[in-house]
Structures are given as C-alpha cells and as structure tokens.
Amino acid sequence: MIEAMLDAGTFVVLWQQLIQLWELIVMICRFLWGLLRLLGGA
C-alpha cells in the first residue's frame, strides 16, 4: 500500500514541498536575525 502511494511523481512533489518549507524557514530566520541586529544596534 505504501509503495503504491509513494510512486515517483508523489515522491518528487513531496520532496519539492520539503525544499520550499526549508527555504521558508531559512528566510524567516534570516529576517529575524536581521531584525535582531537592527534592534540591537549592532
């Protein structure tokens, strides 16, 4: 059952979603780090 659900197309879609999620997390962290530096006066 799991093998039938995780065919090549589904795997690619899931992988792309994971990459987009990671990029979003990195972007948020960079924004918060820049905001922290700005508010800290560094």
Protein Blocks (a to p, Z undefined) as FASTA:
>chain_A
ZZmmmgmklmmmmmmmmmmmmmmmmmmmmmmmmmmmmmnoZZ
